[in-house]
Amino acid sequence: MPRLRLLTAGESHGPGLVAILEGLPHGLAVEQAAIDLDLKRRQGGYGRGGRMKIEKDQVEVLSGLRGGKTLGSPLAMVVRNLDFASWTDVMDPFAPPSGERAKALTRPRPGHADLAGALKLGLHDARDVLERSSARSTTVRVAAGAVCKALLGACGAQIFAHVTRIGTAVAPPLSSDLDLRVARDRAEKSEVRCVDDAASAQMIEAIKDAQKAGDSLGGVVEVVCWGLVPGLGSHVEWDLRLDGRIAQALMSIQAMKGVEIGLGFQTAERRGSEVHDPIFFDEGSFFRPTNHAGGIEGGITNGEPVVVRAAMKPIPTLARPLPSVDLATKEPFDAQKERTDSCAVPAAAVVAEAALAFVLADALLDKTGGDSMDEVSRNLQAYRDALAKY
């Protein structure tokens, strides 16, 4: 059973977004500034649309925290939607929709949940679907991820995400001798969250070209976590395998269409001798000169950095809409146009970072147990001591 549980609620243009994170130990230090910083990171990146100029995302903690430390009870957080003030005629929780803007959204956008959700619910108005399926909901996943990053940090692990591709612009792989903290700093300074300066410039030009064409671009993000102990996860059941849980978490992010760990799909074209990481032992510990496995073998962390990539499709709402069909009349029309980004890959990297942090924090607590951070720390140190004597 997972130790951590996360529930989120809220609509894109509703009053706000809510997250309830359950299972945190007592005594974890949490900083509001750290959560707000990640919320700001999610809003940034070249190619973002007008919505980000409206929202000033900040977290409000409703329960589970006292004096900057967790109580061990559910942590409830809310992020208010400032844009709701302009959408009350459409999204008021009690008053019926009214006015010109409140007309039914009947022209589904190809690539979005509009049509599939309308068919599922028997609707001729896709607004009830798109409001919840919108990537705006990732806001509170990032807030929860920031708390999970605090837990990982307290246990000696660090995590960061960066962009490796936007359209056809591709960054070179991270050098094996590059300090990951340096790579993280470089990514944070880039408008597209890319470690490589030349690739960053190419990505920005690719986004500009797509914007001129009224189009959108997707890409690939990579998340790296280092400092984890080996032994997180399990090999005994399919739903306990850490790689499977990671894949599900990242694939659940809106617009993600593929996930790979380590070499990923490249393993299908290489021989075994080119894929598997040799094992050595020196100075009291096992190590590998390569990390093709991405830090996970048999559904379990092996002590190397966990390396995960996710492929994001282009945003489906286009400035030049694709052909669609009216849900009510069945007449052909161009798809409905909603305010949108031309590229949200840099923002998706922050969301992917939060998603991976949640899964790894859960796996860490599953391994250590403990109702308080003191107990978690003692149990983790005892495990490290046992590994040192192996």
JOHU-V626348 format. One record per pair of residues at least 6 apart in sequence whose ideal C-beta (glycine too) atoms are under 6 Angstrom apart, sorted by the first residue. I is the first residue (numbers start at 1). J is the second residue. D is the distance in Angstrom with one decimal. If there is no record, write none. Layout:
<<I & J & D> <I & J & D>>
//
This chain:
<<2 & 362 & 5.3> <3 & 23 & 4.8> <3 & 362 & 5.4> <3 & 365 & 4.1> <3 & 366 & 5.1> <4 & 23 & 4.2> <4 & 362 & 4.1> <5 & 22 & 4.5> <5 & 23 & 5.8> <6 & 21 & 5.4> <6 & 144 & 5.3> <7 & 20 & 4.7> <8 & 19 & 5.0> <8 & 140 & 5.0> <9 & 18 & 4.5> <10 & 16 & 5.9> <10 & 17 & 3.4> <10 & 18 & 5.5> <11 & 131 & 3.8> <11 & 132 & 5.7> <12 & 131 & 4.9> <12 & 134 & 3.7> <12 & 136 & 4.0> <13 & 83 & 5.9> <13 & 87 & 4.0> <13 & 91 & 4.8> <14 & 91 & 5.1> <15 & 84 & 5.2> <16 & 78 & 5.1> <16 & 80 & 4.4> <16 & 81 & 5.4> <17 & 79 & 4.9> <17 & 139 & 5.2> <17 & 140 & 4.6> <18 & 78 & 5.1> <19 & 77 & 4.9> <19 & 140 & 3.7> <19 & 143 & 5.7> <19 & 144 & 4.8> <20 & 74 & 5.3> <20 & 76 & 5.2> <21 & 75 & 4.5> <21 & 144 & 4.8> <22 & 74 & 4.4> <24 & 70 & 4.8> <24 & 75 & 6.0> <25 & 370 & 5.6> <25 & 371 & 5.9> <25 & 372 & 5.3> <25 & 373 & 5.2> <25 & 376 & 5.4> <26 & 72 & 3.6> <26 & 372 & 4.3> <27 & 69 & 5.4> <27 & 372 & 5.0> <27 & 373 & 4.0> <28 & 70 & 4.4> <28 & 151 & 5.7> <28 & 373 & 5.2> <29 & 69 & 5.6> <30 & 147 & 5.7> <30 & 150 & 5.5> <34 & 146 & 5.6> <35 & 59 & 4.6> <35 & 143 & 5.3> <35 & 146 & 4.3> <36 & 58 & 5.2> <38 & 142 & 5.2> <38 & 146 & 4.3> <39 & 57 & 4.0> <39 & 142 & 6.0> <41 & 350 & 4.8> <42 & 142 & 4.8> <42 & 347 & 5.2> <42 & 350 & 4.4> <43 & 52 & 4.7> <45 & 346 & 2.9> <45 & 347 & 5.1> <46 & 191 & 4.2> <46 & 192 & 5.2> <46 & 204 & 5.3> <46 & 207 & 5.7> <47 & 207 & 4.5> <47 & 341 & 5.8> <47 & 342 & 4.7> <47 & 343 & 3.1> <48 & 341 & 5.1> <49 & 339 & 5.8> <49 & 340 & 5.3> <49 & 341 & 4.3> <50 & 339 & 5.7> <51 & 339 & 5.8> <54 & 82 & 5.7> <54 & 83 & 4.9> <55 & 82 & 5.4> <57 & 79 & 5.3> <57 & 139 & 5.9> <59 & 77 & 5.2> <59 & 79 & 5.9> <59 & 143 & 5.1> <60 & 78 & 4.9> <61 & 77 & 5.5> <62 & 76 & 4.2> <63 & 76 & 4.4> <64 & 71 & 5.5> <64 & 73 & 5.1> <64 & 74 & 5.4> <64 & 75 & 3.4> <77 & 143 & 5.2> <79 & 139 & 5.2> <79 & 140 & 5.8> <89 & 98 & 5.2> <89 & 99 & 4.3> <89 & 102 & 5.5> <90 & 97 & 5.2> <90 & 101 & 5.5> <90 & 102 & 4.7> <104 & 125 & 3.7> <105 & 125 & 5.8> <105 & 126 & 4.7> <105 & 127 & 4.6> <105 & 336 & 5.4> <106 & 326 & 5.0> <106 & 327 & 4.4> <106 & 328 & 5.1> <107 & 324 & 5.1> <107 & 326 & 5.7> <107 & 333 & 5.0> <107 & 335 & 5.4> <107 & 336 & 4.1> <108 & 114 & 3.5> <108 & 115 & 3.8> <108 & 126 & 5.5> <108 & 324 & 5.6> <109 & 316 & 5.2> <109 & 317 & 5.6> <109 & 335 & 4.3> <110 & 322 & 4.8> <111 & 316 & 3.1> <112 & 316 & 4.4> <113 & 129 & 5.5> <113 & 133 & 3.9> <114 & 126 & 4.0> <114 & 129 & 6.0> <114 & 130 & 5.7> <117 & 129 & 3.1> <118 & 126 & 4.9> <118 & 129 & 6.0> <118 & 327 & 5.8> <124 & 327 & 4.7> <124 & 328 & 4.6> <135 & 254 & 4.1> <138 & 351 & 4.5> <141 & 354 & 5.4> <142 & 351 & 6.0> <142 & 354 & 4.6> <145 & 354 & 2.2> <145 & 357 & 4.6> <145 & 358 & 5.7> <148 & 357 & 4.1> <148 & 358 & 4.8> <148 & 361 & 3.9> <149 & 357 & 4.7> <151 & 361 & 4.7> <152 & 361 & 5.6> <155 & 364 & 5.9> <155 & 380 & 5.8> <156 & 227 & 4.7> <157 & 225 & 5.9> <157 & 227 & 3.9> <157 & 228 & 5.0> <158 & 226 & 6.0> <158 & 227 & 5.5> <159 & 225 & 4.2> <159 & 357 & 5.6> <160 & 184 & 3.9> <161 & 221 & 5.7> <161 & 223 & 4.4> <161 & 349 & 4.0> <161 & 352 & 5.4> <161 & 353 & 3.8> <162 & 187 & 3.9> <162 & 193 & 5.5> <162 & 195 & 5.2> <162 & 222 & 5.8> <163 & 192 & 5.5> <163 & 193 & 4.8> <163 & 194 & 4.8> <163 & 221 & 5.6> <163 & 345 & 5.5> <163 & 346 & 5.7> <163 & 349 & 5.5> <164 & 171 & 5.0> <164 & 220 & 4.9> <164 & 222 & 5.1> <165 & 219 & 4.6> <165 & 220 & 4.0> <166 & 203 & 4.1> <166 & 206 & 5.6> <166 & 217 & 5.6> <166 & 219 & 3.9> <166 & 345 & 5.4> <167 & 206 & 4.2> <167 & 217 & 4.5> <169 & 202 & 3.8> <169 & 203 & 4.4> <169 & 206 & 4.7> <171 & 194 & 5.2> <171 & 196 & 4.4> <171 & 199 & 3.7> <172 & 196 & 5.9> <174 & 183 & 5.7> <180 & 226 & 5.7> <183 & 195 & 5.0> <186 & 195 & 4.7> <187 & 193 & 5.0> <187 & 195 & 5.1> <190 & 200 & 4.7> <192 & 200 & 5.4> <192 & 203 & 4.5> <192 & 346 & 5.1> <193 & 346 & 4.1> <193 & 349 & 5.1> <194 & 200 & 4.3> <207 & 217 & 5.9> <207 & 343 & 4.7> <210 & 217 & 4.7> <210 & 342 & 5.6> <211 & 342 & 4.7> <214 & 319 & 3.6> <214 & 320 & 3.4> <216 & 314 & 4.0> <216 & 315 & 4.2> <216 & 342 & 5.2> <217 & 314 & 5.4> <217 & 343 & 4.7> <218 & 312 & 4.5> <218 & 313 & 4.6> <218 & 314 & 4.3> <219 & 312 & 5.8> <219 & 345 & 3.9> <220 & 309 & 5.6> <220 & 311 & 5.2> <221 & 310 & 5.5> <221 & 348 & 5.6> <221 & 349 & 4.0> <221 & 352 & 5.0> <222 & 309 & 4.7> <223 & 308 & 4.9> <223 & 352 & 5.1> <223 & 353 & 5.3> <223 & 356 & 4.7> <224 & 305 & 5.4> <224 & 307 & 5.3> <225 & 306 & 4.5> <225 & 360 & 5.8> <226 & 305 & 4.0> <228 & 301 & 5.3> <230 & 301 & 5.4> <230 & 302 & 5.2> <230 & 303 & 3.8> <232 & 301 & 4.3> <232 & 363 & 4.1> <232 & 364 & 6.0> <232 & 367 & 5.4> <233 & 242 & 2.9> <233 & 299 & 5.0> <233 & 300 & 4.4> <233 & 363 & 5.5> <234 & 240 & 3.9> <235 & 298 & 4.5> <235 & 299 & 5.0> <235 & 300 & 6.0> <241 & 299 & 3.0> <242 & 296 & 5.8> <242 & 299 & 5.3> <242 & 363 & 5.7> <243 & 261 & 5.5> <243 & 296 & 4.9> <243 & 299 & 5.6> <245 & 359 & 5.2> <246 & 308 & 5.8> <246 & 359 & 5.3> <247 & 259 & 4.5> <249 & 355 & 4.4> <249 & 359 & 4.9> <250 & 256 & 6.0> <250 & 259 & 4.8> <250 & 310 & 4.5> <250 & 352 & 5.7> <250 & 355 & 5.4> <251 & 259 & 5.5> <253 & 351 & 5.3> <255 & 312 & 5.0> <255 & 313 & 5.1> <256 & 310 & 5.0> <256 & 312 & 5.7> <257 & 311 & 5.4> <257 & 313 & 5.0> <258 & 311 & 4.0> <259 & 310 & 5.1> <260 & 309 & 5.1> <261 & 294 & 4.0> <261 & 296 & 5.8> <261 & 308 & 5.4> <262 & 292 & 5.2> <262 & 293 & 4.8> <262 & 294 & 2.6> <262 & 307 & 5.8> <263 & 292 & 4.6> <267 & 275 & 4.9> <275 & 292 & 5.6> <277 & 288 & 4.0> <277 & 290 & 4.8> <277 & 292 & 5.4> <277 & 293 & 5.6> <279 & 286 & 6.0> <280 & 287 & 5.6> <288 & 304 & 5.8> <291 & 304 & 4.5> <294 & 307 & 4.1> <295 & 301 & 5.8> <295 & 304 & 4.4> <295 & 305 & 5.2> <295 & 306 & 3.8> <308 & 356 & 5.9> <310 & 352 & 5.4> <312 & 345 & 5.6> <312 & 348 & 5.1> <315 & 340 & 5.6> <315 & 341 & 5.5> <315 & 344 & 6.0> <317 & 338 & 5.1> <317 & 340 & 3.8> <321 & 334 & 4.2> <321 & 335 & 4.0> <321 & 337 & 5.5> <322 & 335 & 5.5> <324 & 333 & 5.9> <324 & 335 & 4.0> <325 & 332 & 5.7> <326 & 333 & 5.3> <368 & 376 & 4.9> <368 & 379 & 4.3> <368 & 380 & 5.0> <369 & 379 & 6.0> <370 & 376 & 3.9> <370 & 379 & 5.5>>
//
